[in-house]
Amino acid sequence: MKRILVTSAGGGASNNLMKGLRECSFPVFLVGTSIDPYYLARSRADRNYLIPRVDSGEPYLAALERIIDREAIDLIIPNNDVEVPAVSAARDRLGARTYLPAHETIGLCQDKLDLTRHLAAQGIRVPETYPVGTRDQATEIFARFGNPDRLWCRMRRGGGSKGSLPVKNPDQVHFWVNYWTEMRGVPEGMFVLCEYLPGRDYAVQSLWHEGELIQAKTCERLDYLFGSIMPSGSSSTPRVARTLDDPLINELCVATVRAVDPRATGLFCIDLKEDREGVPCVTEINIGRFFMITPLFNTVGRHNMAELYLRLAFGELPEIAPQERFGDIGSEETYLVREVDNEPEVLTADQIRSRYIDYQGSGIRDQGSGPHSPKTGTKQP
C-alpha cells in the first residue's frame, strides 16, 4: 500500500490522475488537498484536507507538513502550476518523496518568454516572441513581423489560455493589455506578442528519469472546450483529441526536453502547434504535473503512465520496450471525448461509429483524420 498525497483534489486534472492511480497494479491510499471545499466534496481521494492558499507561504507549507506526518504520506504529487514550484522549493523539508524536475528547470519552463528564448538559442523551432507593454512596443513588433494579418498575444505565465488573444493591430494589443492590467490586476511586463500559428495542435505527455526518456504519448487536439465562446477562439484543453505516433513530433520533443535539462527527471508535458508551412513549433512545457487529459494516456497501450510515474518515484526503473517509448498507443486510433458534467471517455473510432446512425454522410473519417478537421486559428501558443 502506497500512501500518496495529490494536491488540487476534486479538480478535473487531479480527479483524472487519481482514477489512473487507482488502476495501478498495486493498492494506493489517496489523500487530497485543496483550497476549495466544494472541489474537495467531489474528490476521488480516500481522505481530504482543506488547506491555505499557496501564496500564504509558510501556512501552506506547514499544513502540508502536518498532513504528511499525520497520514504517513510516502509521495506527494503537486498537480497544478502554482503548487509545483512551491513543493519543489520545499522538497527537502516536507518529509515525503517527490518526483519533480530540478527546481531551476521548473522556473525556466514556467516562464514562456524565457523558455522560448532558451529553446530558440538551442535551435528548437519556437514561435518568434517579444515582450510587449505599450502601444509603441506593439507597433514596433508588428513592423518587425512585416505587419502581418495577425499575431498572438499571451501571458508569460499561467495556463488555461488565460489572457490569450489573436490581434490584428497595435491598438487591440494596447487595449487588451490595459484591460488585464487595470481590471484583473495582472502585473506589468506579463504579456508577449508572438508569431501566429494556424496549424495542427499537439500535446505530448513525457516521463523522464535522469536524462533518459521512459515513455511519451501524443495526441492531437481536434476541438476545444468552450472554444467557440472564448475571446481567443480556443481553450487550453480539448473536447475531442486523438492519439497518434509521429516520428517528427517524437524527435522534436526529445530534443526539447534535453535542451532544457540534460538530466531531466519527472513530467514534461509539451504543447506544439504547426506554423503556416506545417512545421511543428514548441509553444510551452507544462512541467512537473500531469495533463488534465491524462486518462487518454493512462488508458491506451500497455502502460498506464500514472503507474510508471509511481514506480519511478519509488525507485523502480520500469522495463519499456524501445518501440513502446513513443508507440504505446494501441493498434487502433483512439479518441478522448469530453464535455462539462460528463465523464471523459476513451473510445476507438469503431466504438464511436457503433453509437450512432449517420444521417449526415460524414461521421468519422478514415486515414486518421478524425471526426473534426483541424481548426484554423484555434489553440495557439
C-alpha positions in Angstrom: 0.0 0.0 0.0 1.4 3.4 -1.1 0.1 6.4 0.6 0.0 9.3 -1.9 -0.9 13.0 -1.4 -2.4 14.7 -4.5 -2.9 18.4 -4.5 -5.7 20.3 -6.1 -8.0 17.4 -5.2 -11.5 17.4 -6.7 -10.5 19.4 -9.7 -10.7 17.7 -13.1 -6.9 17.2 -13.5 -6.4 15.6 -10.1 -9.6 13.5 -10.2 -8.4 12.2 -13.6 -5.0 11.5 -12.2 -6.5 9.7 -9.1 -8.5 7.5 -11.4 -5.3 6.4 -13.1 -3.6 5.8 -9.8 -6.4 3.5 -8.6 -5.9 1.5 -11.8 -2.3 0.6 -10.8 -1.3 -3.0 -10.2 -0.7 -2.3 -6.5 -3.0 -0.7 -3.9 -2.9 3.0 -3.1 -4.3 5.2 -0.3 -5.0 8.6 -1.7 -5.1 11.9 0.4 -6.3 15.0 -1.3 -5.7 18.7 -0.5 -7.3 21.8 -1.9 -8.2 25.4 -1.0 -11.7 24.9 -2.2 -14.2 23.0 0.0 -16.6 22.5 -3.0 -13.9 20.8 -5.0 -13.0 18.6 -2.1 -16.6 17.4 -1.9 -16.0 15.8 -5.3 -12.5 14.5 -4.7 -11.7 10.8 -5.5 -9.3 10.7 -2.6 -9.8 8.5 0.5 -9.4 11.4 2.8 -9.3 15.2 2.1 -7.9 18.3 3.7 -8.8 22.0 3.2 -5.5 23.9 3.3 -4.3 27.5 3.0 -3.5 29.1 -0.4 -0.1 28.6 -1.9 0.6 32.3 -1.8 0.2 32.2 2.0 3.7 30.9 2.1 4.6 29.3 5.5 1.0 28.4 6.5 0.6 26.4 3.2 3.9 24.5 3.8 3.1 23.9 7.5 -0.3 22.5 6.6 1.4 20.1 4.1 3.9 19.0 6.7 1.2 18.3 9.3 -0.8 16.2 6.8 2.2 14.3 5.5 3.1 13.4 9.1 -0.4 12.6 10.2 -1.2 10.4 7.1 2.3 8.9 6.9 2.5 10.0 3.2 5.0 8.3 1.0 4.8 10.5 -2.0 3.4 14.0 -2.7 2.2 14.9 -6.3 1.6 18.6 -6.8 -0.7 18.8 -9.7 -1.1 22.4 -10.8 1.2 25.1 -11.9 1.3 27.1 -8.7 1.9 24.2 -6.4 4.6 22.5 -8.4 7.2 25.3 -7.7 6.1 25.6 -4.1 6.5 21.9 -3.4 9.7 21.8 -5.4 11.3 24.6 -3.3 10.4 22.8 -0.1 11.1 19.2 -1.2 13.8 18.7 1.3 11.7 19.7 4.3 8.3 18.1 3.6 9.1 14.6 4.8 7.8 12.7 1.7 9.1 11.8 -1.6 8.6 13.9 -4.7 9.3 13.0 -8.3 9.9 16.5 -9.8 12.3 18.1 -12.3 15.1 20.2 -11.0 13.9 23.4 -9.3 15.8 25.6 -11.8 14.2 23.7 -14.7 10.8 24.3 -13.3 11.5 28.0 -13.1 12.7 28.1 -16.7 9.7 26.2 -18.1 7.1 28.2 -16.3 8.2 31.5 -17.9 7.1 31.2 -21.5 9.3 34.1 -22.7 12.4 32.7 -21.0 11.7 29.2 -22.3 11.1 30.4 -25.8 14.4 32.3 -25.9 16.3 29.4 -24.4 14.9 26.9 -26.9 15.5 29.2 -29.8 19.1 29.6 -28.7 19.3 25.7 -28.7 18.0 25.5 -32.3 14.5 24.3 -31.4 11.7 25.7 -33.6 9.5 28.0 -31.4 7.2 30.9 -32.3 9.1 34.2 -32.6 8.2 36.0 -29.4 8.7 39.5 -27.9 7.7 41.2 -24.6 5.1 43.9 -25.0 3.7 46.5 -22.7 3.0 49.8 -24.5 1.3 50.6 -27.8 4.6 51.9 -29.2 6.2 48.5 -28.4 3.3 46.7 -30.1 3.7 48.9 -33.2 7.4 48.1 -33.4 6.7 44.4 -33.0 4.1 44.4 -35.8 6.6 46.2 -38.0 9.3 43.6 -37.1 6.9 40.9 -38.4 6.2 42.8 -41.6 2.8 44.0 -40.4 1.1 40.5 -40.6 -2.7 40.0 -40.7 -2.5 38.8 -37.1 -0.2 38.0 -34.2 -0.8 36.1 -30.9 -1.0 38.0 -27.6 -0.5 35.9 -24.5 0.8 35.9 -20.9 4.3 34.8 -19.9 2.9 32.7 -17.1 -0.3 30.7 -16.4 -2.5 28.1 -18.1 -6.0 27.8 -19.4 -5.2 30.2 -22.3 -5.6 32.9 -19.8 -5.1 36.3 -21.4 -4.6 34.9 -24.9 -6.0 36.6 -28.0 -5.3 36.8 -31.7 -4.8 40.5 -32.5 -4.7 42.4 -35.9 -3.2 45.7 -34.9 -1.3 47.5 -32.1 -4.5 49.2 -30.8 -6.0 45.8 -30.0 -2.8 44.8 -28.1 -2.8 48.1 -26.2 -6.5 47.8 -25.1 -6.1 44.1 -24.2 -3.0 44.5 -22.1 -4.5 47.6 -20.3 -7.7 45.7 -19.6 -5.9 42.9 -17.8 -3.6 45.2 -16.0 -6.3 47.6 -14.8 -9.3 45.3 -14.3 -7.7 42.0 -13.4 -4.6 43.1 -11.6 -2.0 41.5 -13.9 1.4 42.9 -13.3 3.1 45.0 -16.0 5.5 43.1 -18.2 3.4 39.9 -18.2 2.4 40.0 -21.9 4.2 38.9 -25.0 3.4 39.1 -28.7 4.4 36.1 -30.9 4.0 34.6 -34.3 0.6 33.3 -35.1 0.4 29.6 -35.7 -2.6 28.4 -37.6 -1.9 24.7 -37.9 -2.5 21.4 -36.1 -2.2 21.3 -32.3 -0.4 18.5 -30.4 0.0 17.6 -26.7 2.8 15.2 -25.6 3.0 13.8 -22.1 6.5 12.6 -21.4 8.1 10.9 -18.4 11.9 11.1 -17.8 14.5 9.7 -15.5 18.0 11.2 -15.2 18.1 12.3 -18.8 16.5 9.2 -20.3 13.0 9.1 -21.8 10.9 6.5 -20.1 7.8 7.0 -22.2 5.9 9.6 -24.1 2.4 9.6 -25.6 1.0 12.1 -28.0 -2.5 13.3 -29.0 -3.8 15.8 -31.5 -6.3 18.3 -30.2 -9.3 18.4 -32.6 -11.8 20.6 -30.8 -11.9 22.6 -27.6 -14.0 23.0 -24.5 -15.6 26.5 -24.7 -13.5 27.3 -27.8 -16.4 29.0 -29.6 -17.1 31.4 -26.8 -13.6 32.2 -25.6 -12.1 35.5 -26.9 -9.1 33.5 -28.1 -11.3 31.1 -30.1 -9.8 28.3 -28.1 -9.2 26.8 -24.7 -6.3 25.0 -23.3 -7.9 21.6 -23.1 -9.6 19.6 -25.8 -13.2 18.4 -26.1 -12.0 15.9 -28.7 -8.5 14.6 -29.1 -7.0 11.5 -30.9 -3.9 9.5 -30.3 -1.0 9.5 -32.8 2.6 8.4 -33.2 4.5 10.9 -35.3 8.3 10.5 -35.6 8.9 14.2 -36.3 6.9 15.2 -33.1 8.7 12.5 -31.2 12.2 13.7 -32.2 11.3 17.3 -31.5 10.0 16.6 -28.0 13.1 14.6 -27.1 15.4 17.4 -28.3 13.2 20.0 -26.5 13.4 18.3 -23.1 17.2 17.7 -23.4 17.6 21.3 -24.3 16.1 22.5 -21.1 17.7 19.8 -18.9 20.1 17.1 -20.0 19.4 15.3 -16.7 15.6 15.6 -17.0 13.6 13.8 -14.4 9.8 13.8 -13.9 7.0 15.0 -16.1 7.5 17.3 -19.1 4.1 17.9 -20.9 4.8 19.7 -24.2 2.4 21.7 -26.3 3.2 22.1 -30.0 1.4 24.0 -32.9 2.2 23.9 -36.6 3.1 27.1 -38.4 1.8 28.2 -41.8 4.1 25.7 -43.6 3.1 22.8 -41.3 6.3 22.8 -39.3 5.6 22.0 -35.6 6.7 24.6 -33.1 7.1 24.1 -29.3 4.8 26.6 -27.6 5.2 25.6 -23.9 6.2 23.0 -21.4 3.7 22.2 -18.6 6.3 20.9 -16.2 6.1 18.7 -13.1 2.3 17.9 -13.4 0.0 15.7 -15.4 -2.1 16.9 -18.3 -5.8 17.2 -17.5 -6.3 14.7 -20.3 -4.1 12.1 -18.7 -6.9 9.4 -18.9 -6.2 9.1 -22.6 -2.5 8.4 -21.9 -3.2 6.1 -19.0 -5.8 4.0 -20.9 -4.2 3.4 -24.4 -1.4 0.9 -24.9 0.1 -1.5 -22.4 1.4 1.0 -19.9 -0.5 3.3 -17.5 1.6 6.4 -17.3 0.4 7.2 -13.8 1.7 3.8 -12.7 5.0 4.3 -14.5 5.3 7.6 -12.6 4.8 5.9 -9.2 7.3 3.2 -9.9 9.9 5.7 -10.8 9.1 7.8 -7.8 9.7 4.7 -5.6 13.0 3.9 -7.2 12.0 1.3 -9.7 13.1 1.6 -13.3 10.4 0.1 -15.5 11.3 -2.0 -18.4 9.9 -0.4 -21.5 10.5 -1.9 -25.0 12.1 0.6 -27.4 9.1 0.6 -29.7 6.9 1.5 -26.7 8.7 4.6 -25.6 6.5 6.5 -28.1 4.4 4.0 -29.8 2.5 2.6 -26.8 -0.9 3.8 -28.0 -2.5 0.5 -29.1 -3.3 -0.7 -32.6 -6.5 1.3 -33.2 -6.9 5.1 -33.5 -8.4 6.2 -30.2 -10.2 9.3 -29.2 -10.8 11.2 -25.9 -14.3 12.7 -25.8 -15.1 15.2 -23.0 -17.7 17.7 -22.0 -18.8 19.6 -18.9 -20.7 17.4 -16.4 -19.9 14.2 -18.4 -17.3 11.6 -17.5 -14.4 11.7 -20.1 -14.5 8.6 -22.3 -11.7 7.0 -24.3 -13.1 5.3 -27.4 -11.8 3.8 -30.6 -13.1 5.1 -34.0 -15.1 1.9 -34.4 -16.7 2.3 -30.9 -17.7 5.8 -31.8 -19.3 4.7 -35.1 -21.2 1.9 -33.3 -23.1 4.5 -31.2 -24.9 6.4 -33.9 -26.7 6.1 -37.2 -25.2 8.6 -39.7 -27.8 10.8 -41.5 -25.1 13.3 -42.4 -23.0 11.1 -44.6 -19.9 12.2 -42.8 -19.2 10.5 -39.4 -15.6 9.5 -38.5 -13.2 9.9 -41.4 -10.7 7.2 -42.3 -6.9 7.5 -42.5 -6.7 9.1 -39.2 -8.3 12.5 -40.0 -10.6 12.2 -37.0 -14.2 13.4 -36.6 -13.2 17.1 -36.9 -10.9 18.6 -39.4 -8.2 20.7 -37.7 -9.4 24.2 -36.9 -7.7 27.2 -38.4 -6.8 29.8 -35.8 -7.8 27.8 -32.7 -5.5 26.7 -29.9 -2.4 28.9 -30.0 0.9 29.2 -28.1 
